[in-house]
């Protein structure tokens, strides 16, 4: 079988790159979903900056909802790769079958809950009265495509984990290109503004979902979607493994929501809205870093999980060395861009000189800890890919706790602009702890192989 041959290859560096690069590119392309929306919205004549701030309030909430896709996708895909490494095809098929139904139920439930409580959610999480109409319009329409978005994102992990990283990238590319083409039509040609951006996003999500489901229901998939054999035990194991990725993404976005709330609280109605606009651009730049970085570290989890199941610790160490180097190299390039030319990125979203100057300064501060962050990502995602949630989750939570502490403490003692140091502080000190833990535990983990709880 071609998949087994690929994942058991002795050319670990080539294997890692063949999975990492398409996965990084697919995540980079997926960033265009939000960035293109924000770029066009920010340039709407007359109210672009205000509308951009409103959509920026929606951003972390929307991504928080997507964390349910990673709960299932990242929870199930390591199990599939481990089962393939152990040669247990029937059990791998059972995992995919259960994950599909699990994700479908979750996505419908989340959509209904978010729609019912959308006003208190948006107001509580940073939308002022001036921003609320734009935030509510975008969020309400976006929710109509939540089922498609979660299925596309979550089930795409099962394409990647089977070794079809290029097809995984294609599913994201289909959605992103559709969004790029439709955005200017709906926003400017049809003069639909924020509503047009949301409609274009929903259509693009439907296109991505259609491709993912077609692939996993076709003969192309080594482990296709099948029906029947549903088991609460499998769903429970998927939840346990996926909980790390779920909580990581959940807390990442709760952090951003908290940041928006504090900007609004301490900045006031006028200055707070301006800071929210700048923060939307800052977070768009960070997406260009964290999404491809996550694509690298999550896209290569299948190599680690497969070789853990196959009891090949030497290949795990070789793979992680390559992943560490790729992550550091990528973050070094992005750090250089962030420090040297952040104003060029800001100009994509606004032509207001005051907004551009403020955003450039905030990007420089926000990205100071990128190099340690690169190591943090691989340590946490690497352990997640090997099913070691008990190591990955505390390391991730500690970094979030540092961020939260800074968000709520810094504005009490310093001007509100200094709250943006929260990211740099949490990207430097917690990863140092993660590095120490990794050095103390990695050899023991890879010697012992998968935990008994991996049995499906």
C-alpha positions as CSV (number, residue, x, y, z in Angstrom):
1,X,0.0,0.0,0.0
2,X,1.4,3.3,-1.1
3,X,0.5,5.1,2.2
4,X,2.3,2.6,4.4
5,X,5.3,2.7,2.2
6,X,5.5,6.5,2.4
7,X,5.1,6.8,6.2
8,X,7.7,4.1,6.8
9,X,10.2,5.7,4.5
10,X,13.8,5.9,5.7
11,X,14.0,9.4,4.1
12,X,12.5,11.1,7.1
13,X,13.6,14.6,6.1
14,X,12.0,14.2,2.7
15,X,8.8,12.7,4.2
16,X,8.5,15.6,6.7
17,X,8.9,18.2,4.0
18,X,6.4,16.4,1.7
19,X,3.8,16.7,4.4
20,X,4.8,19.9,6.0
21,X,5.1,22.2,3.0
22,X,1.6,21.4,1.5
23,X,0.1,21.7,4.9
24,X,1.8,25.0,5.6
25,X,0.7,26.3,2.2
26,X,-2.9,25.1,2.7
27,X,-3.0,27.0,6.0
28,X,-1.5,30.0,4.5
29,X,-4.1,29.9,1.8
30,X,-6.9,29.4,4.4
31,X,-5.7,32.7,6.1
32,X,-7.0,34.4,3.0
33,X,-10.6,33.6,4.1
34,X,-10.3,36.2,6.8
35,X,-7.6,38.5,5.5
36,X,-9.3,39.0,2.1
37,X,-12.6,39.8,3.8
38,X,-10.9,42.3,6.2
39,X,-8.9,43.8,3.4
40,X,-11.9,44.6,1.3
41,X,-14.1,45.7,4.3
42,X,-11.4,48.0,5.6
43,X,-11.4,49.8,2.2
44,X,-15.1,50.4,1.9
45,X,-15.5,54.1,1.4
46,X,-16.9,56.1,4.3
47,X,-17.1,53.5,7.0
48,X,-14.3,50.9,6.3
49,X,-12.3,51.3,9.6
50,X,-15.5,51.0,11.7
51,X,-16.7,48.0,9.8
52,X,-13.3,46.4,10.0
53,X,-13.4,46.7,13.8
54,X,-16.8,45.1,13.9
55,X,-15.7,42.2,11.8
56,X,-12.5,42.0,14.0
57,X,-14.8,41.4,17.0
58,X,-16.3,38.5,15.2
59,X,-12.9,37.0,14.2
60,X,-11.9,35.3,17.4
61,X,-15.5,34.2,18.1
62,X,-15.6,32.5,14.6
63,X,-12.3,30.8,15.2
64,X,-13.4,29.7,18.6
65,X,-16.3,28.0,17.0
66,X,-13.9,26.3,14.6
67,X,-12.1,24.8,17.5
68,X,-14.8,22.1,17.5
69,X,-13.5,20.9,14.1
70,X,-10.0,20.5,15.6
71,X,-11.5,18.6,18.6
72,X,-12.6,15.9,16.2
73,X,-10.0,16.3,13.4
74,X,-6.9,16.4,15.6
75,X,-8.5,14.0,18.1
76,X,-9.2,11.4,15.4
77,X,-6.3,11.7,12.9
78,X,-3.5,10.6,15.3
79,X,-5.6,7.5,16.2
80,X,-5.9,6.8,12.4
81,X,-2.2,7.2,11.8
82,X,-1.3,5.0,14.9
83,X,-3.7,2.3,13.7
84,X,-2.2,2.3,10.3
85,X,1.2,2.0,11.8
86,X,0.0,-1.0,13.7
87,X,-1.6,-2.4,10.6
88,X,-5.1,-2.3,12.0
89,X,-7.1,-1.1,9.0
90,X,-10.5,-2.0,10.3
91,X,-10.0,0.0,13.5
92,X,-8.8,3.0,11.5
93,X,-12.0,2.9,9.4
94,X,-14.1,2.8,12.6
95,X,-12.3,6.0,13.9
96,X,-13.2,7.9,10.7
97,X,-16.8,6.7,10.7
98,X,-17.3,7.8,14.3
99,X,-15.5,11.1,13.8
100,X,-17.8,12.1,10.8
101,X,-21.0,11.6,12.8
102,X,-19.5,13.2,15.9
103,X,-18.5,16.3,14.0
104,X,-21.8,16.6,12.2
105,X,-23.7,16.6,15.5
106,X,-21.3,19.1,17.1
107,X,-21.5,21.5,14.2
108,X,-25.3,21.6,14.2
109,X,-25.5,22.1,17.9
110,X,-22.9,24.9,18.0
111,X,-24.6,26.7,15.1
112,X,-28.0,26.7,16.9
113,X,-26.5,27.9,20.2
114,X,-24.4,30.6,18.7
115,X,-27.3,32.0,16.6
116,X,-29.6,32.1,19.6
117,X,-27.1,34.0,21.8
118,X,-25.4,36.1,19.1
119,X,-26.3,39.6,20.6
120,X,-25.0,39.0,24.1
121,X,-21.9,37.2,22.7
122,X,-21.0,40.2,20.5
123,X,-21.7,42.9,23.0
124,X,-19.9,41.1,25.8
125,X,-16.9,40.4,23.7
126,X,-16.1,43.9,22.6
127,X,-18.7,45.3,20.1
128,X,-19.6,48.8,21.0
129,X,-22.9,50.3,19.8
130,X,-21.2,51.8,16.8
131,X,-19.6,48.4,15.9
132,X,-22.5,46.1,16.7
133,X,-24.5,46.5,13.4
134,X,-21.5,45.4,11.3
135,X,-20.5,42.6,13.7
136,X,-24.1,41.3,13.9
137,X,-24.6,41.3,10.1
138,X,-21.3,39.4,9.5
139,X,-21.7,36.9,12.3
140,X,-25.4,36.0,11.6
141,X,-24.7,35.2,7.9
142,X,-21.4,33.4,8.7
143,X,-23.3,31.1,11.1
144,X,-25.3,29.8,8.2
145,X,-22.2,28.1,6.9
146,X,-20.8,26.8,10.2
147,X,-21.8,23.2,9.5
148,X,-19.9,23.3,6.2
149,X,-16.9,25.1,7.7
150,X,-16.5,22.6,10.5
151,X,-16.9,19.6,8.3
152,X,-14.4,20.9,5.8
153,X,-11.8,21.8,8.5
154,X,-12.3,18.7,10.7
155,X,-12.6,16.0,8.1
156,X,-9.7,17.5,6.0
157,X,-7.4,16.3,8.8
158,X,-8.3,12.7,7.8
159,X,-7.2,13.4,4.2
160,X,-3.8,14.7,5.5
161,X,-3.2,11.9,8.0
162,X,-3.6,9.4,5.2
163,X,-0.6,11.0,3.4
164,X,-2.7,13.0,0.9
165,X,-1.4,16.4,2.0
166,X,-1.7,17.9,-1.5
167,X,-5.4,17.0,-1.6
168,X,-5.8,18.5,1.8
169,X,-4.2,21.7,0.5
170,X,-6.5,21.6,-2.6
171,X,-9.6,21.5,-0.4
172,X,-8.5,24.7,1.3
173,X,-7.4,26.3,-2.0
174,X,-10.8,25.7,-3.6
175,X,-12.5,27.6,-0.7
176,X,-9.9,30.4,-0.6
177,X,-10.0,31.1,-4.4
178,X,-13.8,31.1,-4.4
179,X,-13.8,33.6,-1.5
180,X,-11.2,35.8,-3.3
181,X,-13.2,35.9,-6.5
182,X,-16.6,36.5,-4.8
183,X,-15.6,39.1,-2.2
184,X,-15.3,42.1,-4.6
185,X,-18.4,41.0,-6.5
186,X,-20.6,40.9,-3.4
187,X,-19.0,43.8,-1.5
188,X,-18.5,46.4,-4.2
189,X,-20.3,45.3,-7.5
190,X,-23.5,44.3,-5.7
191,X,-22.9,46.9,-3.0
192,X,-23.6,44.5,-0.1
193,X,-20.8,45.6,2.1
194,X,-20.2,43.5,5.2
195,X,-23.1,41.2,4.3
196,X,-21.5,40.5,0.9
197,X,-18.2,39.5,2.6
198,X,-20.1,37.0,4.8
199,X,-22.1,35.5,1.9
200,X,-18.9,35.0,-0.1
201,X,-17.3,33.2,2.9
202,X,-20.3,30.9,3.3
203,X,-20.3,29.9,-0.4
204,X,-16.5,29.2,-0.2
205,X,-17.0,27.0,2.8
206,X,-19.6,25.0,1.0
207,X,-17.2,24.5,-1.9
208,X,-14.4,23.3,0.4
209,X,-16.8,21.0,2.3
210,X,-18.0,19.4,-1.0
211,X,-14.5,18.5,-2.1
212,X,-13.5,17.1,1.3
213,X,-16.6,14.9,1.5
214,X,-16.2,13.8,-2.1
215,X,-12.6,12.7,-1.5
216,X,-13.3,10.8,1.7
217,X,-16.4,9.1,0.2
218,X,-14.5,8.1,-3.0
219,X,-12.1,5.2,-3.8
220,X,-9.2,7.7,-3.6
221,X,-9.1,7.5,0.2
222,X,-7.2,4.7,1.9
223,X,-9.5,5.0,4.9
224,X,-12.8,6.4,3.5
225,X,-15.9,7.6,5.4
226,X,-18.0,4.5,6.2
227,X,-21.2,4.2,8.1
228,X,-22.1,2.0,11.2
229,X,-20.0,0.7,14.0
230,X,-20.5,3.7,16.1
231,X,-18.9,3.5,19.6
232,X,-19.0,5.9,22.5
233,X,-15.6,4.4,23.5
234,X,-14.0,5.6,20.2
235,X,-15.7,9.0,20.5
236,X,-14.5,9.3,24.1
237,X,-10.9,8.5,23.0
238,X,-11.1,11.0,20.2
239,X,-12.3,13.6,22.6
240,X,-9.5,13.0,25.1
241,X,-6.8,13.3,22.4
242,X,-8.5,16.2,20.6
243,X,-9.1,18.1,23.9
244,X,-5.6,19.4,23.8
245,X,-5.9,21.0,20.4
246,X,-9.5,22.1,21.2
247,X,-8.5,23.8,24.4
248,X,-5.4,25.4,22.7
249,X,-7.5,27.0,20.0
250,X,-10.4,27.7,22.4
251,X,-8.1,29.5,24.9
252,X,-6.2,31.2,22.0
253,X,-9.4,32.9,21.0
254,X,-10.6,33.5,24.5
255,X,-7.4,35.4,24.9
256,X,-8.1,37.5,21.8
257,X,-11.6,38.1,23.0
258,X,-10.3,39.2,26.4
259,X,-7.8,41.5,24.6
260,X,-10.7,43.1,22.6
261,X,-12.7,43.5,25.8
262,X,-9.9,45.3,27.6
263,X,-9.2,47.5,24.6
264,X,-12.8,48.6,24.6
265,X,-13.0,49.0,28.4
266,X,-9.8,51.0,28.9
267,X,-9.7,52.7,25.5
268,X,-13.2,54.1,25.6
269,X,-15.8,54.3,22.8
270,X,-13.7,56.4,20.4
271,X,-10.1,55.3,21.1
272,X,-11.2,51.8,21.9
273,X,-12.7,51.4,18.5
274,X,-9.5,52.6,16.9
275,X,-7.5,50.2,18.9
276,X,-9.9,47.4,17.9
277,X,-9.3,48.3,14.2
278,X,-5.6,48.2,14.7
279,X,-5.8,45.0,16.6
280,X,-7.8,43.4,13.8
281,X,-4.9,44.1,11.5
282,X,-2.3,42.9,14.0
283,X,-4.2,39.6,14.4
284,X,-4.4,39.3,10.6
285,X,-0.6,39.5,10.5
286,X,-0.3,36.9,13.3
287,X,-2.6,34.6,11.3
288,X,0.0,34.7,8.6
289,X,2.4,33.3,11.1
290,X,0.4,31.0,13.4
291,X,-1.7,29.3,10.7
292,X,1.2,28.1,8.6
293,X,3.2,27.3,11.7
294,X,0.3,25.2,13.0
295,X,0.0,23.6,9.5
296,X,3.6,22.6,9.8
297,X,3.4,21.1,13.3
298,X,-0.1,19.5,12.9
299,X,0.5,18.3,9.3
300,X,3.5,16.3,10.4
301,X,1.8,14.7,13.4
302,X,1.0,11.7,11.2
303,X,4.7,10.9,10.9
304,X,5.2,11.0,14.6
305,X,2.0,9.0,15.4
306,X,2.8,6.4,12.7
307,X,6.3,5.8,13.9
308,X,5.2,5.7,17.5
309,X,2.8,3.0,16.6
310,X,5.5,1.2,14.6
311,X,8.0,1.5,17.5
312,X,10.6,3.5,15.6
313,X,11.9,6.1,18.1
314,X,14.9,7.0,16.0
315,X,12.7,8.1,13.2
316,X,10.6,10.2,15.6
317,X,13.7,12.1,16.7
318,X,14.9,12.6,13.2
319,X,11.5,13.9,12.1
320,X,11.3,16.3,15.0
321,X,14.7,17.8,14.3
322,X,13.6,18.6,10.8
323,X,10.3,20.1,12.1
324,X,12.1,22.3,14.6
325,X,14.4,23.6,11.9
326,X,11.5,24.4,9.5
327,X,9.5,26.1,12.3
328,X,12.4,28.3,13.4
329,X,13.4,29.2,9.9
330,X,9.8,30.2,9.0
331,X,9.4,32.3,12.2
332,X,12.8,34.0,11.7
333,X,11.7,35.2,8.2
334,X,8.4,36.4,9.6
335,X,10.1,38.2,12.5
336,X,12.3,40.0,10.1
337,X,9.3,41.2,8.0
338,X,7.4,42.2,11.2
339,X,10.3,44.4,12.5
340,X,11.2,45.9,9.1
341,X,8.1,46.6,7.0
342,X,4.9,46.2,9.1
343,X,3.5,49.5,7.7
344,X,3.3,47.8,4.2
345,X,0.9,45.2,5.7
346,X,-1.2,47.8,7.5
347,X,-1.7,49.7,4.2
348,X,-3.5,46.8,2.7
349,X,-6.4,47.4,5.2
350,X,-6.5,51.2,5.6
351,X,-5.1,54.3,4.1
352,X,-5.4,56.3,7.3
353,X,-1.9,57.4,8.3
354,X,-2.7,57.4,12.1
355,X,-4.0,53.8,11.9
356,X,-1.0,52.7,9.8
357,X,1.5,54.2,12.3
358,X,-0.2,52.7,15.3
359,X,-0.6,49.3,13.7
360,X,3.0,49.1,12.6
361,X,4.2,49.9,16.2
362,X,1.9,47.2,17.6
363,X,3.0,44.5,15.2
364,X,6.7,45.1,16.1
365,X,5.8,44.7,19.8
366,X,3.5,41.7,19.3
367,X,5.9,39.6,17.3
368,X,9.1,39.9,19.5
369,X,8.8,36.3,20.8
370,X,8.3,34.4,17.5
371,X,11.4,32.3,17.7
372,X,10.6,30.6,21.1
373,X,7.0,30.3,19.9
374,X,8.2,28.1,17.0
375,X,9.6,25.6,19.5
376,X,6.4,25.8,21.6
377,X,4.2,24.8,18.7
378,X,6.2,21.7,17.8
379,X,6.6,20.5,21.4
380,X,2.8,20.8,22.1
381,X,1.6,19.6,18.7
382,X,4.3,16.9,18.6
383,X,3.2,15.4,21.9
384,X,-0.5,15.7,20.8
385,X,0.3,13.8,17.6
386,X,1.8,11.0,19.7
387,X,-1.3,11.0,22.0
388,X,0.5,12.4,25.0
389,X,-2.2,14.9,26.0
390,X,-1.1,14.8,29.7
391,X,2.2,16.5,28.6
392,X,0.9,18.7,25.8
393,X,-2.1,20.2,27.5
394,X,-0.4,21.6,30.7
395,X,2.4,23.2,28.6
396,X,-0.2,24.9,26.4
397,X,-2.4,26.0,29.3
398,X,0.6,27.5,31.1
399,X,1.3,29.8,28.1
400,X,-2.3,30.9,28.0
401,X,-2.3,31.6,31.7
402,X,0.7,33.9,31.3
403,X,-1.1,35.7,28.4
404,X,-4.3,36.1,30.5
405,X,-2.4,37.5,33.5
406,X,-0.7,40.1,31.3
407,X,-4.0,41.1,29.6
408,X,-5.7,41.9,32.9
409,X,-2.7,43.3,34.8
410,X,-0.9,45.5,32.3
411,X,-3.7,48.0,31.6
412,X,-4.1,48.6,35.4
413,X,-0.6,50.0,35.6
414,X,0.3,51.1,32.1
415,X,-1.4,53.0,29.2
416,X,-3.7,50.7,27.3
417,X,-1.4,50.4,24.2
418,X,1.1,48.4,26.4
419,X,-1.4,45.6,26.6
420,X,0.1,44.3,23.4
421,X,3.2,43.2,25.3
422,X,1.1,40.3,26.5
423,X,1.9,38.2,23.4
424,X,5.7,38.8,23.5
425,X,5.9,37.9,27.2
426,X,3.8,34.7,26.8
427,X,5.8,33.7,23.7
428,X,9.2,34.0,25.4
429,X,9.0,32.7,29.0
430,X,6.5,29.7,28.9
431,X,8.3,28.1,25.8
432,X,11.5,28.0,27.9
433,X,9.6,25.7,30.4
434,X,8.3,23.6,27.5
435,X,11.8,23.1,26.2
436,X,13.0,21.8,29.5
437,X,10.0,19.5,29.8
438,X,10.6,18.2,26.3
439,X,14.3,17.4,27.0
440,X,13.4,15.6,30.2
441,X,10.5,13.5,28.7
442,X,10.9,12.8,25.0
443,X,13.1,9.8,25.1
444,X,10.9,8.1,27.7
445,X,7.8,8.8,25.6
446,X,9.1,7.4,22.4
447,X,10.7,4.3,24.0
448,X,7.4,3.2,25.6
449,X,5.3,3.6,22.4
450,X,1.5,4.5,22.4
451,X,-0.4,4.5,25.6
452,X,-2.8,1.5,26.1
453,X,-5.7,4.0,25.9
454,X,-5.1,4.3,22.1
455,X,-7.0,1.1,21.5
456,X,-10.1,2.0,19.5
